[in-house]
Amino acid sequence: MGSTFHRQISARSRVDRGDILFAMIGSIGNPVIVDTDREFSIKNLALFKYYSAADSEPRFLLLYLNLVAEEMKAKAAGGVQSFVSLGFLRNYIFPLPPLPEQRRIVARVAELMALVDALEAHITDSRATAANLLSALVAELTQCRRG
């Protein structure tokens, strides 16, 4: 039964390396790039494939889908459990710059995210240093009062 079901799904929506999976129900968004050649089936996920893999940078589409996921959530249908339909996703218009520009955007975002990560690490270190200084100051003040 399981393998028959898998073959039926794969015939309709075969997942390949570089494709992007996108949650359509509940927690809409959370796109991921498929980075395996292992065969598997999907259900209740949108599958983004490329008309021309030679003209597409999967990481660009991933960045774009992360950017617009909140907008899609706001437009989602459903009461208790929100969802976006395949029709909605198929008709969603998005910009696709030439491949060199897609790569430039991906590289620039990676540079900026590295800066953000470094700043977050610096803030964490600064907070730890401030906490240590505060503890030392409190200890010094309590020692002065006792002595």
NUVEXFI-678912 format. One line per field, with one value per residue: residue number from 0; residue in one letter; x, y, z of N, C-alpha, C in turn. Coordinates in nm, 2 decimals. Layout:
<atoms>
pos	[NUM,...] .
code	[A,...] .
n.x	[X,...] .
n.y	[Y,...] .
n.z	[Z,...] .
ca.x	[X,...] .
ca.y	[Y,...] .
ca.z	[Z,...] .
c.x	[X,...] .
c.y	[Y,...] .
c.z	[Z,...] .
</atoms>
This chain:
<atoms>
pos	[0,1,2,3,4,5,6,7,8,9,10,11,12,13,14,15,16,17,18,19,20,21,22,23,24,25,26,27,28,29,30,31,32,33,34,35,36,37,38,39,40,41,42,43,44,45,46,47,48,49,50,51,52,53,54,55,56,57,58,59,60,61,62,63,64,65,66,67,68,69,70,71,72,73,74,75,76,77,78,79,80,81,82,83,84,85,86,87,88,89,90,91,92,93,94,95,96,97,98,99,100,101,102,103,104,105,106,107,108,109,110,111,112,113,114,115,116,117,118,119,120,121,122,123,124,125,126,127,128,129,130,131,132,133,134,135,136,137,138,139,140,141,142,143,144,145,146] .
code	[M,G,S,T,F,H,R,Q,I,S,A,R,S,R,V,D,R,G,D,I,L,F,A,M,I,G,S,I,G,N,P,V,I,V,D,T,D,R,E,F,S,I,K,N,L,A,L,F,K,Y,Y,S,A,A,D,S,E,P,R,F,L,L,L,Y,L,N,L,V,A,E,E,M,K,A,K,A,A,G,G,V,Q,S,F,V,S,L,G,F,L,R,N,Y,I,F,P,L,P,P,L,P,E,Q,R,R,I,V,A,R,V,A,E,L,M,A,L,V,D,A,L,E,A,H,I,T,D,S,R,A,T,A,A,N,L,L,S,A,L,V,A,E,L,T,Q,C,R,R,G] .
n.x	[0.08,0.19,0.40,0.27,0.11,0.31,0.42,0.21,0.19,0.45,0.44,0.28,0.40,0.71,0.99,1.29,1.65,1.73,1.48,1.21,1.04,0.73,0.53,0.19,-0.03,-0.16,0.12,0.22,0.45,0.79,1.00,1.21,1.51,1.55,1.79,1.89,1.92,1.77,1.48,1.15,0.81,0.57,0.32,0.05,0.22,0.36,0.53,0.80,0.93,1.16,1.13,1.34,1.63,1.88,1.86,1.80,1.84,1.82,1.85,1.79,1.51,1.43,1.50,1.33,1.08,1.08,1.07,0.81,0.64,0.50,0.32,0.17,0.06,-0.11,-0.30,-0.41,-0.65,-0.92,-1.04,-1.00,-0.77,-0.53,-0.47,-0.30,-0.38,-0.29,-0.36,-0.35,-0.07,0.03,-0.05,0.08,0.27,0.60,0.92,1.18,1.49,1.77,2.00,2.27,2.22,2.05,2.23,2.40,2.24,2.18,2.44,2.50,2.30,2.39,2.64,2.54,2.39,2.59,2.71,2.51,2.49,2.75,2.71,2.51,2.64,2.83,2.67,2.56,2.80,2.86,2.65,2.69,2.94,2.86,2.68,2.86,3.02,2.83,2.77,3.02,3.04,2.82,2.91,3.14,3.03,2.87,3.07,3.21,3.02,3.00,3.25] .
n.y	[-0.12,0.13,0.18,0.19,0.42,0.61,0.59,0.69,0.96,1.05,1.03,1.25,1.46,1.47,1.49,1.67,1.72,2.05,2.15,2.34,2.32,2.41,2.50,2.48,2.47,2.56,2.63,2.84,2.88,2.87,2.78,2.54,2.42,2.14,1.91,1.66,1.35,1.14,0.95,1.06,1.12,1.38,1.56,1.79,2.00,2.27,2.24,2.38,2.40,2.45,2.62,2.66,2.54,2.63,2.90,2.98,3.04,2.86,2.95,3.22,3.22,3.09,3.29,3.49,3.37,3.34,3.61,3.69,3.53,3.61,3.79,3.62,3.46,3.64,3.67,3.43,3.17,3.01,2.91,2.79,2.65,2.79,2.83,2.83,2.80,2.58,2.70,2.97,3.00,2.93,3.14,3.35,3.63,3.69,3.86,3.78,3.82,3.84,3.56,3.63,3.85,3.74,3.57,3.77,3.90,3.70,3.65,3.90,3.92,3.70,3.81,4.02,3.89,3.75,3.97,4.05,3.82,3.84,4.08,4.01,3.82,3.98,4.16,3.97,3.90,4.15,4.19,3.98,4.06,4.30,4.20,4.06,4.27,4.41,4.22,4.21,4.47,4.49,4.29,4.41,4.65,4.53,4.42,4.64,4.76,4.57,4.57] .
n.z	[0.00,0.09,-0.09,-0.33,-0.30,-0.27,-0.53,-0.68,-0.58,-0.65,-0.93,-0.99,-0.85,-0.84,-0.64,-0.66,-0.62,-0.54,-0.58,-0.42,-0.12,0.04,0.30,0.30,0.46,0.78,0.94,0.74,0.48,0.56,0.38,0.22,0.06,-0.13,-0.06,-0.12,-0.29,-0.24,-0.27,-0.20,-0.08,-0.09,0.09,0.12,0.08,-0.10,-0.41,-0.55,-0.87,-1.14,-1.44,-1.60,-1.50,-1.55,-1.56,-1.31,-0.96,-0.69,-0.42,-0.44,-0.49,-0.25,-0.06,-0.15,-0.11,0.17,0.23,0.14,0.27,0.51,0.40,0.24,0.44,0.56,0.36,0.35,0.34,0.53,0.85,1.13,1.07,0.88,0.52,0.21,-0.13,-0.40,-0.64,-0.57,-0.52,-0.77,-0.92,-0.81,-0.85,-0.90,-0.90,-1.12,-1.16,-1.40,-1.41,-1.32,-1.16,-0.97,-0.84,-0.74,-0.56,-0.37,-0.28,-0.16,0.04,0.20,0.29,0.44,0.63,0.76,0.88,1.06,1.22,1.34,1.48,1.65,1.81,1.92,2.07,2.25,2.39,2.49,2.67,2.85,2.95,3.07,3.26,3.42,3.51,3.66,3.86,3.98,4.07,4.25,4.43,4.53,4.64,4.84,5.00,5.09,5.25,5.45,5.56] .
ca.x	[0.00,0.27,0.48,0.17,0.07,0.43,0.43,0.10,0.23,0.57,0.40,0.22,0.49,0.84,1.08,1.43,1.74,1.72,1.34,1.18,0.92,0.67,0.41,0.06,-0.14,-0.12,0.24,0.24,0.58,0.90,1.05,1.34,1.56,1.58,1.94,1.91,1.88,1.69,1.34,1.05,0.68,0.52,0.17,0.02,0.33,0.38,0.66,0.85,1.03,1.21,1.11,1.47,1.72,2.00,1.83,1.74,1.93,1.73,1.86,1.72,1.37,1.42,1.50,1.21,0.96,1.09,1.03,0.67,0.56,0.41,0.21,0.09,-0.01,-0.21,-0.40,-0.45,-0.79,-0.94,-1.07,-0.92,-0.63,-0.52,-0.40,-0.29,-0.41,-0.20,-0.39,-0.29,0.07,0.06,-0.08,0.15,0.37,0.72,1.02,1.29,1.60,1.86,2.08,2.38,2.16,2.00,2.35,2.46,2.15,2.21,2.58,2.49,2.23,2.48,2.73,2.47,2.35,2.71,2.73,2.40,2.54,2.86,2.66,2.43,2.74,2.89,2.57,2.56,2.92,2.85,2.55,2.76,3.04,2.78,2.63,2.98,3.06,2.73,2.79,3.14,3.01,2.74,2.99,3.23,2.95,2.83,3.19,3.24,2.92,3.03,3.38] .
ca.y	[0.00,0.25,0.21,0.23,0.56,0.68,0.60,0.78,1.09,1.08,1.05,1.38,1.57,1.41,1.59,1.65,1.81,2.19,2.20,2.41,2.28,2.53,2.46,2.54,2.46,2.58,2.72,2.87,2.93,2.79,2.71,2.47,2.37,1.99,1.89,1.52,1.27,1.03,0.96,1.07,1.17,1.49,1.58,1.92,2.09,2.32,2.20,2.47,2.35,2.55,2.61,2.65,2.53,2.70,3.04,2.99,3.02,2.82,3.03,3.34,3.19,3.07,3.42,3.56,3.31,3.38,3.75,3.71,3.43,3.68,3.85,3.50,3.42,3.74,3.65,3.29,3.14,2.92,2.96,2.73,2.62,2.87,2.76,2.89,2.70,2.57,2.80,3.10,2.99,2.92,3.27,3.45,3.68,3.74,3.91,3.69,3.89,3.75,3.47,3.69,3.94,3.65,3.53,3.88,3.93,3.59,3.67,4.02,3.88,3.62,3.90,4.10,3.80,3.73,4.09,4.04,3.72,3.89,4.18,3.94,3.76,4.10,4.20,3.86,3.91,4.27,4.16,3.89,4.14,4.39,4.12,4.03,4.39,4.44,4.13,4.25,4.59,4.45,4.22,4.52,4.73,4.46,4.40,4.77,4.79,4.48,4.60] .
ca.z	[0.00,0.10,-0.21,-0.44,-0.27,-0.30,-0.68,-0.73,-0.55,-0.73,-1.07,-0.99,-0.80,-0.81,-0.57,-0.71,-0.56,-0.58,-0.57,-0.29,-0.05,0.10,0.37,0.25,0.56,0.92,0.95,0.60,0.45,0.60,0.26,0.23,-0.06,-0.12,-0.08,-0.12,-0.40,-0.18,-0.32,-0.10,-0.12,-0.01,0.10,0.18,0.06,-0.24,-0.47,-0.65,-0.96,-1.23,-1.59,-1.66,-1.39,-1.59,-1.54,-1.17,-0.84,-0.58,-0.30,-0.46,-0.47,-0.11,0.00,-0.18,-0.04,0.31,0.24,0.12,0.35,0.59,0.32,0.20,0.56,0.58,0.26,0.36,0.37,0.64,0.98,1.24,1.02,0.76,0.41,0.08,-0.23,-0.51,-0.74,-0.52,-0.54,-0.91,-0.98,-0.74,-0.94,-0.83,-0.99,-1.15,-1.24,-1.47,-1.32,-1.25,-1.05,-0.86,-0.76,-0.67,-0.44,-0.28,-0.21,-0.07,0.16,0.28,0.35,0.54,0.74,0.84,0.97,1.16,1.31,1.42,1.57,1.76,1.89,2.00,2.17,2.36,2.46,2.57,2.78,2.95,3.02,3.16,3.38,3.51,3.58,3.76,3.97,4.05,4.14,4.36,4.53,4.59,4.73,4.96,5.08,5.15,5.36,5.56,5.62] .
c.x	[0.09,0.35,0.39,0.14,0.19,0.45,0.33,0.14,0.35,0.54,0.35,0.32,0.62,0.93,1.22,1.52,1.73,1.58,1.32,1.04,0.87,0.54,0.29,-0.05,-0.08,0.00,0.28,0.38,0.69,0.96,1.19,1.38,1.59,1.72,1.98,1.86,1.79,1.54,1.24,0.92,0.65,0.37,0.15,0.14,0.33,0.52,0.70,0.96,1.06,1.17,1.24,1.57,1.85,1.98,1.79,1.84,1.83,1.73,1.80,1.57,1.34,1.41,1.37,1.08,0.96,1.04,0.88,0.58,0.46,0.29,0.12,0.00,-0.13,-0.33,-0.46,-0.60,-0.80,-0.97,-0.98,-0.78,-0.62,-0.45,-0.40,-0.31,-0.30,-0.23,-0.34,-0.15,0.11,0.04,0.00,0.27,0.49,0.83,1.13,1.40,1.69,1.95,2.19,2.33,2.11,2.12,2.41,2.37,2.17,2.34,2.57,2.41,2.31,2.58,2.66,2.43,2.47,2.74,2.63,2.44,2.65,2.81,2.58,2.53,2.81,2.80,2.56,2.68,2.92,2.76,2.62,2.87,2.97,2.73,2.74,3.02,2.96,2.75,2.91,3.12,2.93,2.82,3.08,3.15,2.91,2.95,3.22,3.15,2.95,3.15,3.39] .
c.y	[0.12,0.28,0.25,0.38,0.65,0.70,0.70,0.93,1.14,1.11,1.19,1.49,1.50,1.52,1.56,1.75,1.95,2.24,2.27,2.36,2.40,2.48,2.54,2.55,2.48,2.68,2.75,2.93,2.82,2.71,2.65,2.42,2.22,1.97,1.74,1.46,1.16,1.05,0.97,1.13,1.29,1.50,1.71,2.02,2.14,2.28,2.30,2.41,2.47,2.52,2.58,2.65,2.62,2.85,3.07,2.96,2.99,2.91,3.17,3.32,3.16,3.20,3.50,3.50,3.34,3.52,3.76,3.61,3.50,3.74,3.73,3.46,3.51,3.72,3.51,3.27,3.04,2.98,2.91,2.71,2.69,2.79,2.85,2.78,2.69,2.67,2.94,3.10,3.00,3.06,3.38,3.50,3.73,3.77,3.80,3.76,3.79,3.67,3.54,3.78,3.85,3.61,3.65,3.91,3.82,3.61,3.79,3.99,3.79,3.70,3.97,4.01,3.76,3.85,4.08,3.93,3.77,4.00,4.11,3.88,3.87,4.15,4.10,3.88,4.04,4.26,4.08,3.97,4.24,4.32,4.09,4.15,4.43,4.35,4.17,4.38,4.57,4.38,4.32,4.60,4.66,4.43,4.53,4.80,4.70,4.52,4.73] .
c.z	[0.00,-0.02,-0.33,-0.42,-0.30,-0.46,-0.73,-0.70,-0.64,-0.88,-1.09,-0.95,-0.75,-0.75,-0.62,-0.63,-0.62,-0.58,-0.43,-0.25,0.03,0.17,0.33,0.36,0.70,0.92,0.81,0.59,0.49,0.48,0.29,0.09,-0.04,-0.15,-0.07,-0.25,-0.36,-0.23,-0.20,-0.16,-0.04,-0.01,0.17,0.18,-0.08,-0.28,-0.57,-0.74,-1.06,-1.37,-1.65,-1.54,-1.42,-1.57,-1.40,-1.06,-0.73,-0.46,-0.31,-0.43,-0.32,-0.03,-0.02,-0.11,0.11,0.33,0.23,0.19,0.44,0.52,0.28,0.32,0.58,0.48,0.26,0.39,0.49,0.77,1.09,1.19,0.88,0.65,0.29,-0.02,-0.33,-0.62,-0.70,-0.55,-0.68,-0.97,-0.91,-0.82,-0.86,-0.94,-1.01,-1.23,-1.31,-1.37,-1.25,-1.14,-0.94,-0.77,-0.68,-0.54,-0.33,-0.20,-0.12,0.05,0.25,0.35,0.47,0.66,0.83,0.93,1.09,1.26,1.40,1.52,1.68,1.86,1.98,2.10,2.28,2.45,2.55,2.69,2.89,3.02,3.11,3.28,3.47,3.58,3.68,3.88,4.05,4.13,4.27,4.47,4.60,4.68,4.86,5.05,5.15,5.27,5.48,5.64,5.68] .
</atoms>
